[in-house]
């Protein structure tokens, strides 16, 4: 696509521009919360996405000390998070566009240093360990096949952040076009620059060479919040990483907000959580949210971002004590890791009708 066509699909959002200029965290939190209310009202008044489907990929063990930052009260050192891919279609001035959100290459991502050390310790039992601690339900290719979407019909891919991601399978490495030959990556410029220039505290959570050779013309670096056609927004929510963003999709169940700033609805409304200790911690500290903190790139910004996310999301239509979050890696119960159980999980979601290209 040329720039003029791209600009007709990807359009800037300015609701948060002034609020982000507040220098102190206290005032910035207040102004960002107000801006989130205004943005929510504006987006709810506009068209919905044409199609929205989330599909399970793989369960992954994750340290509870990171999942519940500063509130590590459960007896197990690990919890389980369930990674999903989100398939979204939106109407644009250039017709229906298909976007994959969080399309993880589970094999490539397994090379991420933190997870590779875990499996390498198992030695010959490595395969058995993976099946136990990281059972895989599907692949992105399998999900596309199930939906009858041809890989060449995917227009964009995006990730709330680039932890663990290997993009070469999808976008190629300069010598091959990748499995998704026509797709372009939507990424915040800060995230792209950071992930290509890692320092020691970040190395553990980024896939080695996962971005190497990805052609520049397959990458759209975003400076700020944008709308993608009708019904899908990418909102800057820094903190978990410097260039983190959240997906906001207008669905028949309201605004679904997706990121990994938190690992589940419990972390966005801890005062209502039944996970041991989260409610007490929130009451003792006044914390509105519980951060997912494995790299600690910006704690105060992440706190503000999570408040913004849950304000945009509003309450879930069924579980009204929790916000309408559809986290990219959702906290789930798992028999192999007893000692905790999320208060609510939303599972796979499906809205609208898929449009297939002829």
VENVENNOR-V163449 format. One record per pair of residues at least 12 apart in sequence whose ideal C-beta (glycine too) atoms are under 6 Angstrom apart, sorted by the first residue. I is the first residue (numbers start at 1). J is the second residue. Records with the same first field share a line. If there is no record, write none. Layout:
I->J ; J
This chain:
5->94
8->93 ; 94
9->92 ; 94 ; 229
10->226
11->227
12->226
13->225 ; 227
15->35 ; 38 ; 39
16->35
19->31 ; 32 ; 35
25->300
29->304
32->304 ; 308
33->311
36->308 ; 311 ; 312
40->312
43->250
47->230 ; 231
48->231 ; 250
49->88 ; 90 ; 231 ; 232 ; 249
50->89 ; 91 ; 352
51->89 ; 352 ; 354
52->88 ; 249 ; 251 ; 351 ; 352
53->87 ; 350
54->84 ; 86 ; 348 ; 349
55->85 ; 143
56->84 ; 137
57->83 ; 85 ; 104 ; 138
58->83 ; 106 ; 136
59->80 ; 82 ; 135
60->81 ; 134
61->78 ; 133
62->79 ; 81
64->79
66->293 ; 294
67->79 ; 263 ; 292
68->290
69->291 ; 293
71->281 ; 290
73->276 ; 277
74->276 ; 339 ; 340
75->339
76->337 ; 339
78->337
80->332 ; 334 ; 337
81->263 ; 329 ; 331
82->330 ; 332
83->104 ; 329
85->102 ; 103 ; 140 ; 143
86->101 ; 102
88->232
89->355
90->228 ; 229 ; 230 ; 231 ; 232
91->229 ; 230
92->229
96->355
97->155 ; 229
98->153 ; 154 ; 155
99->156
100->154 ; 157
101->158 ; 247
102->159 ; 328
103->140 ; 157
105->166 ; 169
106->136
108->166 ; 169
109->164 ; 166 ; 207
111->207 ; 208
112->164 ; 207
113->204
114->204
148->356
151->179 ; 180
152->181 ; 182
153->357
154->180 ; 183
156->184 ; 186
157->170 ; 183 ; 185
158->186
160->244 ; 245 ; 259 ; 260 ; 328
161->241 ; 244
162->191 ; 195
163->205
164->207
165->210
166->207 ; 210
167->211 ; 214
171->214 ; 218
173->213
174->213 ; 215
184->218 ; 220
185->219
186->220
188->222 ; 243 ; 245
189->221 ; 223
190->242 ; 243
191->243
192->221
194->242 ; 243
196->211
202->295
205->295
231->250
232->249
233->248
235->248
237->259 ; 305
238->298 ; 301
239->298 ; 301 ; 302 ; 305
240->261 ; 302
241->297
242->297
246->259 ; 309
248->312
251->351
252->351
253->317
254->314 ; 324
255->312 ; 313
256->324 ; 326
257->309 ; 312 ; 313 ; 325
258->326 ; 328
260->328 ; 329
261->302 ; 305 ; 306
262->292 ; 306
263->292 ; 331
264->327 ; 330 ; 331 ; 342
265->322 ; 325 ; 344
266->342 ; 343
267->290
268->289 ; 310 ; 323 ; 325
269->322
270->282 ; 290
272->321
273->343
274->343
275->340
288->307
289->306
310->323
313->325
319->344
322->344
332->345
